[in-house]
Amino acid sequence: MKTQKMPRLTPGISPALILLASGLLGGCEWVDGSGSGSGSESTELTAVEIQFGDGETSTVAAVDENEALLITTAASEREEVSTTYRWSDQPITEGSAGDAQEMCSVETNFSAELAVETLTEACELEGCQVTFEQRDVLSNDDETLAVSVSMDSASDDAAQFIATMPRVRAPIALTYRLTASDNQGGLAIAAHTFCVNSVNEPPLALDDVFTMRESDVLQPSLTERHLLSNDSDDNDVRNQPLRVLTTPAQRPFAAAAFELFEDGTFRYE
């Protein structure tokens, strides 16, 4: 992606001070090399229903980092049954272990070619996890959940969970186990695979302001404040170092000589 800062220069006048605003360092374009990004926010939740059957059943869904998934369990048809649900504390498989990544590779929103093997590798912050919050299965009128869930099988022992994804720097396939046990000794197990995709957010570019005396030469080094000093990018495996395009969008009219360098340094005289 490209971000352009338009120049705002003040010509040299007595007492011979020149204020260089975003036109000196900002009359330039810069890129992060990724060419992609998404800054959209959405409160709509993807809905998944887990059906328990003979043996261990499995479901899969793709979801972006830091987003949530609404998971509804299928209720028992037996009367007077009270069911307790528990998610595994840690993923039972990560990355290419088992068939999780293979299942995720067919999901449209999952970048399998960039996927890493473990949640530790994927996490932006140490110790990140998928979190599960159980909610009242009959509270579908919650305005924060822009989703309609079929409750044809709902009964007192059905359950809903909000599964919130961690912030990750790379895609990761994670499988968690959901165990259902009832008050009549029944036990059922289901596995759900989350295809967590990292989102490459657009870099953040801020204006730059430099002050110099007329007839002086301004050429900051990398150890000093320069064009990229106050710009930043998110933590994503797709990112490349920020760089300045060396051809300015508009040259400063008061400069005798002006040169830009990819690393954010420049020469103005």
Backbone as CSV, one residue per row, in Angstrom:
resi,resn,N_x,N_y,N_z,CA_x,CA_y,CA_z,C_x,C_y,C_z
1,MET,0.823,-1.175,0.000,0.000,0.000,0.000,0.868,1.239,0.000
2,LYS,0.295,2.362,-0.445,1.032,3.619,-0.464,0.280,4.650,0.348
3,THR,1.008,5.469,1.069,0.429,6.590,1.789,1.170,7.849,1.388
4,GLN,0.432,8.869,0.983,1.081,10.082,0.508,0.838,11.199,1.500
5,LYS,1.892,11.933,1.839,1.779,13.111,2.681,2.058,14.327,1.810
6,MET,1.147,15.275,1.753,1.336,16.436,0.898,2.198,17.479,1.609
7,PRO,3.050,18.187,0.853,3.993,19.114,1.468,3.338,20.371,2.000
8,ARG,3.869,20.847,3.125,3.486,22.140,3.680,4.776,22.826,4.106
9,LEU,5.358,23.659,3.242,6.663,24.266,3.485,6.520,25.768,3.686
10,THR,7.335,26.282,4.578,7.398,27.724,4.783,8.712,28.232,4.201
11,PRO,8.677,29.141,3.201,9.926,29.608,2.582,10.795,30.357,3.579
12,GLY,12.101,30.428,3.277,13.045,31.075,4.171,12.834,32.579,4.243
13,ILE,12.626,33.098,5.438,12.447,34.530,5.653,13.210,34.899,6.907
14,SER,13.453,36.174,7.113,14.122,36.642,8.319,13.263,36.269,9.520
15,PRO,13.843,35.733,10.591,15.260,35.542,10.894,15.869,34.269,10.324
16,ALA,15.537,33.956,9.101,16.181,32.868,8.362,15.943,31.493,8.968
17,LEU,14.712,31.250,9.420,14.338,29.926,9.908,13.362,29.289,8.927
18,ILE,13.576,28.031,8.618,12.679,27.303,7.721,12.013,26.183,8.511
19,LEU,10.684,26.135,8.468,9.943,25.049,9.091,9.606,24.038,8.006
20,LEU,10.104,22.815,8.185,9.835,21.760,7.223,8.774,20.847,7.807
21,ALA,7.557,20.927,7.286,6.487,20.042,7.748,6.415,18.880,6.793
22,SER,5.243,18.248,6.662,5.228,17.010,5.930,5.660,17.125,4.500
23,GLY,6.044,18.215,3.990,6.509,18.293,2.626,7.950,17.968,2.509
24,LEU,8.701,18.152,3.527,10.107,17.784,3.430,10.200,16.286,3.549
25,LEU,9.589,15.798,4.539,9.678,14.385,4.699,8.379,13.797,4.324
26,GLY,7.489,14.640,4.164,6.211,14.146,3.839,5.799,14.440,2.448
27,GLY,6.541,15.219,1.662,6.179,15.362,0.265,6.668,14.146,-0.438
28,CYS,6.563,13.038,0.205,7.057,11.780,-0.336,6.022,10.699,-0.109
29,GLU,6.242,9.578,-0.752,5.389,8.425,-0.550,6.209,7.341,0.139
30,TRP,5.515,6.470,0.897,6.219,5.361,1.514,5.340,4.141,1.490
31,VAL,5.982,2.987,1.555,5.257,1.724,1.502,5.828,0.771,2.536
32,ASP,5.046,-0.279,2.860,5.548,-1.304,3.778,5.898,-2.586,3.046
33,GLY,5.688,-2.592,1.738,6.087,-3.732,0.941,5.066,-4.846,0.887
34,SER,4.036,-4.779,1.712,3.079,-5.883,1.753,2.036,-5.774,0.663
35,GLY,1.628,-4.535,0.370,0.640,-4.344,-0.672,-0.747,-4.792,-0.284
36,SER,-0.961,-5.118,0.998,-2.282,-5.570,1.411,-2.554,-5.111,2.821
37,GLY,-3.840,-5.069,3.176,-4.192,-4.702,4.533,-5.687,-4.594,4.684
38,SER,-6.138,-4.616,5.920,-7.557,-4.504,6.195,-7.726,-3.821,7.527
39,GLY,-8.501,-2.737,7.547,-8.734,-2.059,8.803,-10.191,-2.117,9.211
40,SER,-10.957,-2.970,8.572,-12.381,-3.021,8.831,-12.668,-3.690,10.168
41,GLU,-13.693,-3.167,10.836,-14.131,-3.761,12.088,-15.548,-4.291,11.878
42,SER,-15.879,-5.418,12.442,-17.205,-5.994,12.275,-17.654,-6.607,13.581
43,THR,-18.953,-6.424,13.918,-19.493,-7.028,15.125,-20.296,-8.278,14.781
44,GLU,-20.370,-8.641,13.501,-21.131,-9.814,13.115,-20.338,-11.075,13.439
45,LEU,-21.017,-12.025,14.049,-20.361,-13.260,14.444,-20.736,-14.393,13.502
46,THR,-19.755,-15.186,13.162,-20.021,-16.406,12.407,-20.623,-17.431,13.349
47,ALA,-21.646,-18.149,12.894,-22.322,-19.123,13.750,-21.983,-20.540,13.320
48,VAL,-21.707,-21.395,14.297,-21.392,-22.802,14.058,-22.202,-23.635,15.031
49,GLU,-22.762,-24.762,14.558,-23.458,-25.677,15.461,-22.677,-26.977,15.555
50,ILE,-22.431,-27.413,16.774,-21.712,-28.668,17.007,-22.720,-29.769,17.294
51,GLN,-22.675,-30.809,16.503,-23.532,-31.981,16.701,-22.708,-33.093,17.345
52,PHE,-23.219,-33.679,18.414,-22.562,-34.815,19.051,-23.133,-36.107,18.473
53,GLY,-22.254,-37.042,18.148,-22.706,-38.318,17.607,-21.890,-39.451,18.192
54,ASP,-21.946,-40.609,17.551,-21.140,-41.741,18.009,-19.664,-41.439,17.756
55,GLY,-18.809,-41.734,18.737,-17.395,-41.424,18.587,-17.166,-39.930,18.733
56,GLU,-16.102,-39.425,18.138,-15.769,-38.002,18.229,-16.111,-37.322,16.913
57,THR,-17.021,-36.357,16.960,-17.389,-35.605,15.765,-16.496,-34.382,15.654
58,SER,-16.463,-33.775,14.477,-15.591,-32.612,14.296,-16.245,-31.583,13.381
59,THR,-15.923,-30.313,13.631,-16.370,-29.204,12.800,-15.181,-28.283,12.567
60,VAL,-15.295,-27.396,11.588,-14.198,-26.490,11.252,-14.774,-25.167,10.782
61,ALA,-14.093,-24.066,11.101,-14.525,-22.742,10.654,-13.325,-21.813,10.583
62,ALA,-13.320,-20.941,9.582,-12.266,-19.937,9.444,-12.717,-18.642,10.107
63,VAL,-11.810,-18.000,10.831,-12.132,-16.757,11.534,-10.868,-15.916,11.643
64,ASP,-11.019,-14.595,11.572,-9.868,-13.698,11.663,-9.408,-13.540,13.112
65,GLU,-8.157,-13.160,13.269,-7.623,-12.874,14.600,-8.476,-11.843,15.319
66,ASN,-8.560,-11.970,16.632,-9.247,-11.025,17.503,-10.746,-10.944,17.243
67,GLU,-11.287,-11.867,16.454,-12.717,-11.906,16.218,-13.333,-13.060,16.996
68,ALA,-14.661,-13.125,16.975,-15.372,-14.104,17.784,-16.242,-15.009,16.922
69,LEU,-16.466,-16.186,17.443,-17.293,-17.187,16.786,-18.387,-17.586,17.765
70,LEU,-19.620,-17.651,17.303,-20.725,-18.084,18.147,-20.951,-19.576,17.918
71,ILE,-20.733,-20.382,18.951,-20.846,-21.833,18.844,-22.055,-22.310,19.647
72,THR,-22.941,-23.026,18.976,-24.129,-23.577,19.623,-24.044,-25.098,19.608
73,THR,-24.278,-25.727,20.745,-24.280,-27.193,20.796,-25.691,-27.694,20.527
74,ALA,-25.781,-28.847,19.937,-27.080,-29.473,19.738,-27.550,-30.061,21.062
75,ALA,-28.813,-29.856,21.383,-29.335,-30.304,22.670,-29.718,-31.777,22.624
76,SER,-29.728,-32.362,23.792,-30.181,-33.741,23.908,-31.692,-33.798,23.748
77,GLU,-32.188,-34.871,23.155,-33.632,-35.046,22.995,-34.237,-35.768,24.194
78,ARG,-33.392,-36.213,25.116,-33.912,-36.926,26.286,-34.425,-35.944,27.328
79,GLU,-35.505,-36.280,27.971,-36.066,-35.431,29.001,-35.280,-35.589,30.303
80,GLU,-35.375,-34.550,31.132,-34.757,-34.536,32.458,-33.263,-34.818,32.398
81,VAL,-32.619,-34.289,31.368,-31.172,-34.441,31.234,-30.514,-33.083,31.419
82,SER,-29.551,-33.028,32.300,-28.775,-31.807,32.517,-27.346,-32.061,32.045
83,THR,-26.893,-31.234,31.118,-25.590,-31.469,30.494,-24.588,-30.385,30.878
84,THR,-23.363,-30.807,31.165,-22.266,-29.891,31.461,-21.251,-29.969,30.325
85,TYR,-20.769,-28.807,29.896,-19.828,-28.741,28.772,-18.491,-28.187,29.250
86,ARG,-17.423,-28.712,28.675,-16.087,-28.227,29.027,-15.183,-28.261,27.799
87,TRP,-14.533,-27.126,27.539,-13.541,-27.034,26.461,-12.160,-27.386,27.009
88,SER,-11.331,-27.983,26.192,-9.950,-28.261,26.611,-9.226,-26.942,26.871
89,ASP,-8.350,-26.954,27.883,-7.630,-25.727,28.251,-6.636,-25.309,27.171
90,GLN,-6.086,-26.285,26.471,-5.101,-26.035,25.426,-5.579,-26.710,24.139
91,PRO,-5.095,-26.259,22.971,-5.460,-26.960,21.733,-4.944,-28.392,21.761
92,ILE,-5.733,-29.321,21.249,-5.286,-30.721,21.222,-4.398,-30.981,20.005
93,THR,-4.513,-30.166,18.968,-3.566,-30.192,17.848,-3.304,-28.764,17.396
94,GLU,-2.099,-28.529,16.883,-1.715,-27.215,16.374,-1.022,-27.391,15.026
95,GLY,-1.164,-26.404,14.148,-0.446,-26.426,12.877,-0.785,-27.644,12.048
96,SER,0.228,-28.297,11.521,0.030,-29.428,10.616,-0.160,-30.750,11.351
97,ALA,-0.148,-30.721,12.692,-0.397,-31.943,13.451,-1.826,-32.416,13.195
98,GLY,-2.014,-33.709,13.080,-3.335,-34.234,12.765,-3.760,-33.778,11.379
99,ASP,-5.049,-33.530,11.208,-5.530,-33.081,9.899,-6.091,-31.668,9.946
100,ALA,-5.778,-30.921,11.051,-6.339,-29.583,11.224,-5.958,-28.646,10.081
101,GLN,-4.666,-28.587,9.770,-4.227,-27.651,8.736,-4.732,-28.065,7.358
102,GLU,-4.854,-29.358,7.145,-5.395,-29.830,5.869,-6.846,-29.393,5.712
103,MET,-7.613,-29.466,6.799,-8.997,-29.001,6.752,-9.058,-27.498,6.533
104,CYS,-8.138,-26.772,7.169,-8.142,-25.315,7.033,-7.712,-24.868,5.642
105,SER,-6.890,-25.665,4.971,-6.353,-25.257,3.676,-7.438,-25.076,2.616
106,VAL,-8.599,-25.688,2.824,-9.692,-25.546,1.849,-10.603,-24.377,2.203
107,GLU,-10.358,-23.740,3.345,-11.165,-22.583,3.734,-10.695,-21.355,2.975
108,THR,-11.641,-20.616,2.415,-11.323,-19.470,1.566,-10.502,-18.413,2.296
109,ASN,-10.819,-18.169,3.553,-10.205,-17.057,4.287,-8.940,-17.446,5.044
110,PHE,-8.400,-18.626,4.781,-7.222,-19.078,5.520,-6.013,-19.138,4.585
111,SER,-4.944,-18.411,4.945,-3.722,-18.366,4.121,-2.797,-19.497,4.556
112,ALA,-3.063,-20.694,4.038,-2.327,-21.884,4.477,-0.839,-21.786,4.178
113,GLU,-0.469,-21.085,3.102,0.948,-21.006,2.731,1.764,-20.192,3.730
114,LEU,1.105,-19.399,4.579,1.800,-18.585,5.576,1.657,-19.152,6.990
115,ALA,0.941,-20.276,7.120,0.625,-20.816,8.438,1.865,-21.322,9.163
116,VAL,1.843,-21.159,10.485,2.939,-21.638,11.333,2.476,-22.880,12.089
117,GLU,3.423,-23.521,12.800,3.162,-24.821,13.409,2.577,-24.763,14.814
118,THR,2.882,-23.697,15.560,2.431,-23.651,16.951,1.807,-22.304,17.274
119,LEU,0.952,-22.306,18.287,0.326,-21.066,18.737,1.375,-20.113,19.298
120,THR,2.406,-20.652,19.919,3.489,-19.804,20.437,4.136,-19.004,19.312
121,GLU,4.370,-19.644,18.171,4.929,-18.941,17.018,3.970,-17.890,16.486
122,ALA,2.686,-18.191,16.516,1.688,-17.321,15.903,1.356,-16.104,16.754
123,CYS,1.446,-16.226,18.066,0.961,-15.185,18.975,1.724,-13.870,18.843
124,GLU,0.980,-12.762,18.882,1.616,-11.452,19.001,2.090,-11.226,20.433
125,LEU,1.315,-11.708,21.403,1.655,-11.561,22.811,1.873,-12.939,23.417
126,GLU,2.792,-13.030,24.355,3.124,-14.308,24.970,1.920,-14.899,25.700
127,GLY,1.703,-16.185,25.503,0.655,-16.883,26.233,-0.752,-16.670,25.717
128,CYS,-0.917,-16.219,24.488,-2.263,-15.970,23.976,-2.992,-17.294,23.755
129,GLN,-4.322,-17.254,23.849,-5.154,-18.447,23.723,-6.502,-18.092,23.108
130,VAL,-7.177,-19.082,22.584,-8.592,-18.944,22.277,-9.340,-18.986,23.609
131,THR,-10.262,-18.059,23.820,-11.030,-18.040,25.064,-12.484,-18.399,24.780
132,PHE,-13.102,-19.112,25.720,-14.482,-19.564,25.571,-15.325,-18.992,26.709
133,GLU,-16.430,-18.357,26.355,-17.351,-17.806,27.354,-18.734,-18.389,27.093
134,GLN,-19.247,-19.123,28.067,-20.584,-19.703,27.899,-21.634,-18.641,28.172
135,ARG,-22.689,-18.658,27.369,-23.768,-17.675,27.538,-25.105,-18.395,27.528
136,ASP,-26.148,-17.677,27.954,-27.496,-18.243,27.993,-27.940,-18.581,26.582
137,VAL,-28.302,-19.817,26.339,-28.657,-20.261,24.994,-29.901,-19.571,24.470
138,LEU,-30.722,-19.031,25.347,-31.966,-18.401,24.918,-31.833,-16.898,24.739
139,SER,-30.620,-16.348,24.860,-30.445,-14.893,24.807,-30.027,-14.416,23.426
140,ASN,-30.718,-14.886,22.394,-30.367,-14.499,21.027,-30.750,-13.073,20.672
141,ASP,-31.466,-12.391,21.582,-31.839,-11.015,21.292,-30.754,-10.037,21.704
142,ASP,-29.591,-10.515,22.097,-28.462,-9.662,22.458,-28.077,-8.801,21.257
143,GLU,-28.174,-7.471,21.399,-27.938,-6.575,20.270,-26.492,-6.585,19.805
144,THR,-25.594,-7.056,20.644,-24.182,-7.064,20.244,-23.870,-8.232,19.321
145,LEU,-24.803,-9.173,19.177,-24.571,-10.338,18.335,-25.455,-10.247,17.104
146,ALA,-24.887,-9.760,16.020,-25.644,-9.577,14.787,-25.694,-10.885,14.021
147,VAL,-26.368,-11.876,14.595,-26.413,-13.190,13.976,-27.712,-13.879,14.382
148,SER,-28.270,-14.635,13.472,-29.471,-15.400,13.762,-29.102,-16.871,13.824
149,VAL,-29.380,-17.515,14.947,-29.012,-18.923,15.139,-30.285,-19.754,15.201
150,SER,-30.327,-20.835,14.448,-31.464,-21.742,14.483,-31.511,-22.447,15.834
151,MET,-32.622,-22.357,16.501,-32.750,-22.977,17.818,-33.784,-24.095,17.786
152,ASP,-33.929,-24.755,16.629,-34.922,-25.812,16.492,-34.715,-26.910,17.527
153,SER,-33.440,-27.160,17.884,-33.155,-28.253,18.817,-32.913,-27.762,20.238
154,ALA,-33.246,-26.505,20.494,-32.912,-25.926,21.797,-33.724,-26.542,22.921
155,SER,-33.075,-26.783,24.028,-33.746,-27.203,25.258,-32.867,-26.749,26.409
156,ASP,-33.244,-27.134,27.628,-32.515,-26.634,28.791,-31.053,-27.049,28.809
157,ASP,-30.695,-28.131,28.113,-29.320,-28.603,28.185,-28.491,-28.195,26.978
158,ALA,-29.040,-27.381,26.068,-28.246,-26.832,24.978,-27.319,-25.756,25.549
159,ALA,-26.303,-25.398,24.789,-25.357,-24.387,25.278,-24.834,-23.557,24.121
160,GLN,-24.482,-22.323,24.435,-23.826,-21.444,23.474,-22.533,-20.926,24.086
161,PHE,-21.524,-20.755,23.218,-20.233,-20.220,23.645,-19.797,-19.129,22.673
162,ILE,-19.188,-18.099,23.227,-18.491,-17.111,22.413,-17.013,-17.481,22.463
163,ALA,-16.478,-17.896,21.322,-15.054,-18.238,21.230,-14.328,-17.060,20.608
164,THR,-13.429,-16.442,21.365,-12.709,-15.254,20.894,-11.278,-15.622,20.526
165,MET,-10.893,-15.222,19.317,-9.570,-15.564,18.814,-8.509,-14.613,19.366
166,PRO,-7.278,-15.086,19.543,-6.191,-14.217,19.993,-5.660,-13.374,18.833
167,ARG,-4.849,-12.393,19.167,-4.119,-11.643,18.140,-2.921,-12.475,17.693
168,VAL,-2.814,-12.684,16.400,-1.720,-13.500,15.880,-1.003,-12.764,14.760
169,ARG,0.261,-13.108,14.552,1.057,-12.508,13.495,1.121,-13.382,12.253
170,ALA,0.612,-14.605,12.368,0.616,-15.545,11.251,-0.580,-16.479,11.394
171,PRO,-1.095,-17.022,10.290,-2.218,-17.955,10.370,-1.835,-19.213,11.148
172,ILE,-2.816,-19.812,11.825,-2.574,-21.014,12.611,-3.856,-21.846,12.669
173,ALA,-3.717,-23.154,12.514,-4.843,-24.080,12.649,-4.829,-24.652,14.062
174,LEU,-5.931,-24.513,14.775,-6.010,-24.954,16.175,-7.252,-25.806,16.373
175,THR,-7.093,-26.957,16.988,-8.236,-27.816,17.286,-8.406,-27.930,18.799
176,TYR,-9.618,-27.635,19.281,-9.955,-27.773,20.696,-11.027,-28.849,20.842
177,ARG,-11.034,-29.498,21.991,-12.014,-30.547,22.259,-13.101,-30.021,23.184
178,LEU,-14.350,-30.330,22.851,-15.485,-29.995,23.697,-16.091,-31.296,24.227
179,THR,-16.137,-31.428,25.550,-16.683,-32.621,26.188,-18.028,-32.295,26.821
180,ALA,-19.009,-33.140,26.544,-20.338,-32.976,27.136,-20.627,-34.183,28.028
181,SER,-20.982,-33.915,29.269,-21.334,-35.003,30.195,-22.667,-34.662,30.853
182,ASP,-23.506,-35.674,31.027,-24.827,-35.401,31.604,-25.009,-36.091,32.945
183,ASN,-26.134,-35.790,33.575,-26.413,-36.302,34.925,-26.888,-37.752,34.919
184,GLN,-26.913,-38.375,33.749,-27.281,-39.781,33.660,-26.099,-40.649,33.217
185,GLY,-24.902,-40.074,33.317,-23.692,-40.826,33.000,-23.300,-40.806,31.536
186,GLY,-24.012,-40.040,30.728,-23.692,-39.959,29.312,-22.475,-39.088,29.058
187,LEU,-21.681,-39.412,28.049,-20.478,-38.652,27.711,-20.359,-38.573,26.196
188,ALA,-20.097,-37.373,25.680,-19.907,-37.193,24.242,-18.759,-36.222,24.035
189,ILE,-18.046,-36.404,22.944,-16.873,-35.573,22.665,-16.966,-35.033,21.239
190,ALA,-16.656,-33.761,21.081,-16.599,-33.150,19.755,-15.312,-32.336,19.661
191,ALA,-14.739,-32.265,18.476,-13.539,-31.457,18.246,-13.889,-30.347,17.265
192,HIS,-13.441,-29.146,17.578,-13.683,-28.025,16.659,-12.351,-27.406,16.266
193,THR,-12.139,-27.254,14.978,-10.901,-26.662,14.463,-11.148,-25.214,14.079
194,PHE,-10.328,-24.319,14.631,-10.371,-22.901,14.303,-9.243,-22.606,13.309
195,CYS,-9.587,-22.099,12.154,-8.596,-21.679,11.158,-8.398,-20.181,11.365
196,VAL,-7.466,-19.833,12.238,-7.283,-18.435,12.644,-6.358,-17.736,11.654
197,ASN,-6.883,-16.723,11.008,-6.097,-16.009,9.995,-5.611,-14.675,10.555
198,SER,-4.342,-14.381,10.369,-3.823,-13.069,10.767,-4.296,-12.024,9.768
199,VAL,-4.449,-10.783,10.237,-4.906,-9.681,9.394,-3.787,-8.654,9.279
200,ASN,-3.380,-8.360,8.062,-2.317,-7.377,7.841,-2.936,-5.988,7.804
201,GLU,-2.839,-5.276,8.914,-3.418,-3.935,9.011,-2.565,-2.922,8.262
202,PRO,-3.173,-1.830,7.764,-2.393,-0.793,7.087,-1.403,-0.137,8.046
203,PRO,-0.230,0.241,7.557,0.719,0.972,8.414,0.148,2.331,8.827
204,LEU,0.695,2.875,9.886,0.279,4.183,10.385,1.364,5.208,10.074
205,ALA,1.009,6.229,9.302,1.969,7.271,8.925,1.587,8.588,9.587
206,LEU,2.537,9.225,10.252,2.313,10.516,10.897,3.154,11.591,10.210
207,ASP,2.695,12.837,10.273,3.440,13.941,9.677,4.775,14.145,10.390
208,ASP,5.732,14.694,9.650,7.060,14.983,10.202,7.330,16.479,10.106
209,VAL,7.911,17.048,11.140,8.222,18.479,11.173,9.674,18.659,11.581
210,PHE,10.441,19.407,10.769,11.846,19.693,11.064,12.069,21.207,10.945
211,THR,12.937,21.750,11.766,13.273,23.167,11.731,14.764,23.326,11.453
212,MET,15.109,24.261,10.561,16.518,24.497,10.232,16.718,25.965,9.869
213,ARG,17.957,26.405,9.897,18.291,27.757,9.491,18.524,27.809,7.988
214,GLU,18.115,28.886,7.409,18.332,29.092,5.985,19.829,29.040,5.681
215,SER,20.172,28.403,4.584,21.550,28.207,4.106,22.251,27.038,4.792
216,ASP,21.623,26.463,5.837,22.196,25.265,6.451,21.811,24.022,5.650
217,VAL,22.463,22.906,5.959,22.135,21.616,5.361,21.557,20.721,6.449
218,LEU,20.413,20.129,6.171,19.783,19.223,7.118,19.869,17.809,6.556
219,GLN,20.608,16.939,7.256,20.775,15.552,6.811,20.845,14.652,8.041
220,PRO,19.674,14.256,8.596,19.675,13.413,9.799,20.170,12.002,9.489
221,SER,20.766,11.386,10.481,21.224,9.995,10.341,20.147,9.055,10.882
222,LEU,20.378,7.746,10.775,19.415,6.766,11.266,19.293,6.785,12.785
223,THR,20.306,7.307,13.468,20.252,7.376,14.922,19.534,8.634,15.395
224,GLU,19.199,9.516,14.471,18.471,10.732,14.786,17.037,10.607,14.261
225,ARG,16.193,11.576,14.608,14.817,11.566,14.116,14.814,11.761,12.601
226,HIS,14.125,10.854,11.900,14.082,10.936,10.438,12.651,10.673,9.968
227,LEU,12.455,10.428,8.664,11.111,10.346,8.098,10.269,9.191,8.624
228,LEU,10.888,8.090,8.975,10.140,6.913,9.414,10.128,6.746,10.926
229,SER,10.713,7.687,11.649,10.854,7.544,13.100,9.509,7.410,13.809
230,ASN,8.493,8.128,13.344,7.201,8.115,14.033,6.136,7.326,13.270
231,ASP,6.554,6.521,12.295,5.620,5.671,11.557,5.723,4.233,12.080
232,SER,4.658,3.492,11.964,4.659,2.135,12.523,3.783,1.199,11.694
233,ASP,3.977,-0.081,11.903,3.200,-1.105,11.222,2.799,-2.158,12.245
234,ASP,1.773,-2.937,11.928,1.376,-4.002,12.848,2.352,-5.171,12.755
235,ASN,2.163,-6.138,13.609,3.047,-7.304,13.645,2.402,-8.418,12.831
236,ASP,2.847,-8.586,11.599,2.260,-9.593,10.713,3.358,-10.217,9.869
237,VAL,3.218,-11.521,9.626,4.246,-12.259,8.891,4.406,-11.739,7.457
238,ARG,3.404,-11.043,6.941,3.472,-10.527,5.571,4.297,-9.246,5.477
239,ASN,4.542,-8.605,6.599,5.166,-7.285,6.580,6.622,-7.322,6.117
240,GLN,7.011,-6.238,5.484,8.401,-5.959,5.175,8.741,-4.616,5.805
241,PRO,10.023,-4.306,5.983,10.376,-3.024,6.605,9.783,-1.844,5.835
242,LEU,9.317,-0.846,6.583,8.829,0.376,5.941,9.964,1.033,5.172
243,ARG,9.639,1.623,4.033,10.656,2.324,3.252,10.036,3.537,2.585
244,VAL,10.864,4.501,2.298,10.436,5.727,1.629,10.706,5.598,0.131
245,LEU,9.735,6.011,-0.677,9.965,6.066,-2.116,10.829,7.298,-2.403
246,THR,11.890,7.112,-3.119,12.904,8.163,-3.248,12.518,9.267,-4.233
247,THR,11.439,9.104,-4.963,10.937,10.176,-5.827,9.801,10.868,-5.099
248,PRO,9.975,12.138,-4.684,8.936,12.815,-3.904,7.687,13.068,-4.738
249,ALA,6.534,13.032,-4.101,5.286,13.360,-4.784,5.298,14.820,-5.230
250,GLN,5.978,15.654,-4.464,6.134,17.076,-4.819,7.415,17.585,-4.177
251,ARG,8.263,18.184,-4.948,9.534,18.681,-4.417,9.315,19.987,-3.660
252,PRO,10.023,20.196,-2.539,9.930,21.474,-1.812,10.497,22.606,-2.659
253,PHE,9.729,23.692,-2.810,10.131,24.751,-3.749,11.269,25.610,-3.226
254,ALA,11.521,25.606,-1.903,12.549,26.482,-1.349,13.908,25.806,-1.238
255,ALA,14.019,24.561,-1.638,15.264,23.822,-1.464,16.191,23.982,-2.667
256,ALA,17.473,24.216,-2.380,18.468,24.222,-3.449,18.747,22.798,-3.907
257,ALA,18.704,21.856,-2.978,18.886,20.442,-3.288,18.066,19.632,-2.294
258,PHE,17.480,18.551,-2.781,16.626,17.728,-1.926,16.734,16.287,-2.390
259,GLU,17.091,15.391,-1.459,17.255,13.996,-1.814,16.664,13.108,-0.722
260,LEU,15.888,12.103,-1.133,15.282,11.156,-0.206,15.980,9.803,-0.297
261,PHE,16.034,9.085,0.841,16.619,7.754,0.872,15.600,6.771,1.448
262,GLU,15.653,5.526,0.971,14.652,4.528,1.352,14.572,4.294,2.857
263,ASP,15.677,4.446,3.568,15.687,4.151,4.999,15.086,5.255,5.842
264,GLY,14.579,6.332,5.215,13.937,7.406,5.952,14.803,8.631,6.169
265,THR,16.076,8.528,5.871,16.949,9.696,5.957,16.800,10.534,4.684
266,PHE,17.332,11.755,4.722,17.190,12.658,3.576,18.276,13.735,3.655
267,ARG,18.398,14.494,2.578,19.314,15.644,2.541,18.551,16.841,1.981
268,TYR,18.541,17.932,2.749,17.836,19.153,2.360,18.807,20.316,2.535
269,GLU,18.951,21.095,1.478,19.803,22.288,1.608,19.229,23.423,0.781
